[in-house]
Amino acid sequence: MITDRRSFLAAGVAAAGFGQEREGAFLIGTVNVKACIEKYDRMKEVEGEITALRDRFAREGEELRKKIVLLTEQLDQVRNAPATYLETVRLRGHAEYDLKLNQEVAQRRVRDLAVDYDARITVDLRRAVALVAPDRKVQLVVRADDTGGGAREVLFHEPALDLTPLVLARLNSDWKKAWVCPTCKRKVAEPACRDCKKP
């Protein structure tokens, strides 16, 4: 499940900079990326789509397994009819090949779909951070949660600098207003579809 792959943003939003010169303090904000992703409303749709795809391949695989069992049972009944026996062996071989292909294609398709959504959610998160930070007069945003990848962790931050609730609110607000691109039929939270490059 994609929930088991939360590390897909380990390096994606380690830091987003806002380098404008300002008088006074240089404000740094933090965002808990894992918390944002886990509570992002879009994740329910993503997980639902991935589960539906996995379930479809699982159903197809189960039908093929039943077919293999049936053909195996038929082999015992037609041992004395060489032509029928050979045809049944051939059909079972095809079914076994189809099952193996089903498993390989399922694994690849589920992985590709998850990777595609990883990239889309990274874009969503970066956009939300870039919109929230200037509103709070924050010039630098760093990741507050542990990436496990050697990135510099934040040891202390003022609660007032934590942008996680605002970023999450922006993510979910934008997703509620998402529209369906008429060309690629995907929901889009941005003003223009990145896939089709059309408004």
Backbone torsions as a table, in degrees:
resi	resn	phi	psi	omega
1	MET	NA	154.9	-179.2
2	ILE	-67.0	-24.5	177.5
3	THR	-64.2	-21.3	177.9
4	ASP	-85.1	-1.5	-174.6
5	ARG	-119.1	37.8	-176.6
6	ARG	-64.0	-15.0	-178.5
7	SER	-74.0	0.8	-176.1
8	PHE	-66.0	-11.8	176.8
9	LEU	-111.0	20.3	-175.0
10	ALA	-54.7	-39.6	-179.6
11	ALA	-110.4	-5.5	-171.4
12	GLY	-66.6	-38.5	-177.5
13	VAL	-130.2	48.6	178.9
14	ALA	-65.0	-37.4	177.3
15	ALA	-159.9	139.5	173.4
16	ALA	-126.3	120.8	-171.0
17	GLY	-97.0	146.5	173.5
18	PHE	-131.8	93.1	-165.2
19	GLY	-93.7	28.2	179.7
20	GLN	-69.7	144.4	176.0
21	GLU	-76.7	131.7	176.9
22	ARG	-136.0	151.6	174.6
23	GLU	-76.8	144.9	177.4
24	GLY	89.2	-150.5	-171.7
25	ALA	-70.6	149.6	172.7
26	PHE	-92.0	111.7	-173.1
27	LEU	-89.6	132.4	177.0
28	ILE	-116.8	131.9	176.8
29	GLY	-111.9	160.5	178.2
30	THR	-124.1	152.2	175.7
31	VAL	-136.7	129.0	173.9
32	ASN	-86.5	99.6	-174.0
33	VAL	-63.4	-45.1	-178.7
34	LYS	-59.9	-42.5	-179.4
35	ALA	-63.7	-40.5	179.2
36	CYS	-62.2	-46.2	-177.3
37	ILE	-65.9	-44.6	-177.5
38	GLU	-63.4	-30.7	-176.4
39	LYS	-104.0	3.1	-180.0
40	TYR	-71.4	124.2	-176.6
41	ASP	-56.9	-32.1	-178.1
42	ARG	-61.8	-26.9	-176.8
43	MET	-61.4	-30.6	178.4
44	LYS	-63.6	-40.4	179.3
45	GLU	-69.9	-40.3	179.3
46	VAL	-61.8	-50.9	-179.0
47	GLU	-63.2	-36.2	177.6
48	GLY	-64.0	-42.0	-179.9
49	GLU	-67.7	-40.8	179.5
50	ILE	-67.2	-41.4	178.6
51	THR	-63.7	-41.2	179.5
52	ALA	-63.1	-41.0	178.7
53	LEU	-64.9	-45.6	179.4
54	ARG	-62.4	-40.8	-179.2
55	ASP	-66.5	-36.4	179.1
56	ARG	-62.4	-45.7	178.5
57	PHE	-66.8	-34.4	179.3
58	ALA	-65.4	-40.1	178.4
59	ARG	-64.8	-43.2	178.3
60	GLU	-62.5	-40.2	178.5
61	GLY	-63.8	-39.7	180.0
62	GLU	-65.4	-39.2	177.2
63	GLU	-63.2	-39.7	178.7
64	LEU	-66.8	-38.6	177.7
65	ARG	-62.5	-42.2	178.2
66	LYS	-62.0	-39.6	179.7
67	LYS	-64.3	-40.9	179.5
68	ILE	-64.0	-43.3	178.9
69	VAL	-61.7	-44.3	-179.5
70	LEU	-62.8	-44.1	-179.8
71	LEU	-66.8	-36.0	177.7
72	THR	-64.1	-41.0	178.1
73	GLU	-65.7	-36.1	-179.6
74	GLN	-66.6	-30.0	-179.2
75	LEU	-58.1	-39.8	-179.8
76	ASP	-65.7	-29.8	-176.0
77	GLN	-82.2	-20.3	-174.9
78	VAL	-116.6	21.5	-178.3
79	ARG	-60.3	-29.6	-178.0
80	ASN	-89.6	3.9	177.3
81	ALA	-120.3	90.0	-172.0
82	PRO	-52.7	-43.6	-177.5
83	ALA	-65.6	-44.1	179.3
84	THR	-67.5	-38.6	179.5
85	TYR	-61.3	-47.0	-179.7
86	LEU	-64.0	-38.7	178.6
87	GLU	-65.6	-38.5	178.9
88	THR	-67.9	-40.2	176.0
89	VAL	-60.7	-42.2	179.6
90	ARG	-62.7	-44.7	-179.6
91	LEU	-64.2	-40.5	178.3
92	ARG	-65.0	-39.9	176.8
93	GLY	-59.9	-41.6	177.2
94	HIS	-63.6	-41.7	-180.0
95	ALA	-64.8	-40.2	178.5
96	GLU	-65.3	-40.1	176.9
97	TYR	-64.2	-44.2	179.5
98	ASP	-61.1	-37.4	179.0
99	LEU	-65.6	-44.9	178.6
100	LYS	-62.1	-42.1	179.1
101	LEU	-64.6	-41.3	178.2
102	ASN	-57.2	-43.3	-178.4
103	GLN	-67.3	-40.9	-179.6
104	GLU	-67.8	-44.5	-179.8
105	VAL	-65.9	-40.8	179.1
106	ALA	-59.4	-47.1	-179.1
107	GLN	-61.0	-43.7	-178.8
108	ARG	-68.2	-43.5	-177.6
109	ARG	-66.2	-41.8	179.0
110	VAL	-64.8	-43.8	178.7
111	ARG	-61.9	-45.2	-178.5
112	ASP	-64.2	-39.3	179.0
113	LEU	-65.4	-42.2	178.6
114	ALA	-63.7	-42.6	179.3
115	VAL	-63.8	-40.7	178.9
116	ASP	-61.0	-44.3	179.5
117	TYR	-71.5	-31.0	174.7
118	ASP	-55.1	-48.3	-178.3
119	ALA	-64.4	-42.1	-178.9
120	ARG	-65.2	-40.2	-178.9
121	ILE	-71.6	-33.5	174.3
122	THR	-59.3	-44.5	178.4
123	VAL	-61.9	-44.9	178.9
124	ASP	-57.9	-46.7	-176.1
125	LEU	-66.1	-44.8	178.9
126	ARG	-60.9	-40.9	-179.5
127	ARG	-64.7	-42.9	-179.9
128	ALA	-64.0	-42.1	177.4
129	VAL	-61.5	-44.2	-177.9
130	ALA	-65.9	-25.4	178.2
131	LEU	-84.8	-37.5	-176.6
132	VAL	-75.3	-43.7	-172.4
133	ALA	-57.3	-50.5	-179.8
134	PRO	-61.4	-33.3	177.8
135	ASP	-61.9	-30.7	179.6
136	ARG	-95.9	9.4	-180.0
137	LYS	59.9	31.7	-179.8
138	VAL	-93.5	131.3	-178.6
139	GLN	-95.9	-19.8	-179.4
140	LEU	-144.0	136.2	178.5
141	VAL	-122.6	128.0	178.1
142	VAL	-120.1	157.7	179.4
143	ARG	-76.2	131.2	-176.8
144	ALA	-91.6	-27.1	-177.8
145	ASP	-89.2	160.3	-175.6
146	ASP	-76.0	124.7	179.2
147	THR	-85.3	-19.7	-177.5
148	GLY	70.5	10.7	-176.2
149	GLY	-119.6	21.0	176.8
150	GLY	85.0	5.2	177.7
151	ALA	-70.5	151.8	-179.4
152	ARG	-65.0	124.4	180.0
153	GLU	-90.2	156.8	178.0
154	VAL	-91.7	120.1	-178.2
155	LEU	-88.3	-26.7	-179.8
156	PHE	-153.2	140.9	169.6
157	HIS	-154.4	147.2	176.3
158	GLU	-66.6	135.7	178.7
159	PRO	-54.1	-32.7	-178.8
160	ALA	-65.1	-21.0	-179.6
161	LEU	-88.1	-8.8	-178.1
162	ASP	-74.5	112.3	-177.8
163	LEU	-90.4	1.4	-174.7
164	THR	-53.5	-50.3	-179.0
165	PRO	-60.8	-38.4	-179.0
166	LEU	-70.0	-41.1	178.7
167	VAL	-64.8	-44.3	179.4
168	LEU	-62.8	-42.8	178.5
169	ALA	-61.4	-40.2	179.5
170	ARG	-67.0	-42.8	177.6
171	LEU	-56.3	-51.1	-175.8
172	ASN	-71.0	-33.8	176.5
173	SER	-64.9	-45.7	179.5
174	ASP	-65.2	-37.2	-178.9
175	TRP	-68.9	-31.8	176.4
176	LYS	-64.6	-31.4	-178.6
177	LYS	-93.8	7.5	-177.4
178	ALA	-60.5	147.3	179.5
179	TRP	-117.8	161.4	-179.5
180	VAL	-97.7	121.6	178.7
181	CYS	-66.0	126.0	-178.4
182	PRO	-67.8	-20.4	-178.2
183	THR	-84.5	-55.3	-176.3
184	CYS	-98.6	-4.8	176.6
185	LYS	64.9	19.6	177.3
186	ARG	-95.9	150.0	172.6
187	LYS	-75.1	139.8	-176.0
188	VAL	-131.6	129.6	179.3
189	ALA	-93.1	-15.4	-179.1
190	GLU	-89.7	167.7	178.7
191	PRO	-63.2	-31.2	-180.0
192	ALA	-127.4	150.0	179.2
193	CYS	-76.8	122.7	-179.8
194	ARG	-67.4	-30.5	-178.5
195	ASP	-72.3	-39.7	-174.8
196	CYS	-102.6	-12.3	-179.7
197	LYS	58.4	31.4	179.2
198	LYS	-127.4	145.6	177.9
199	PRO	-70.4	NA	NA
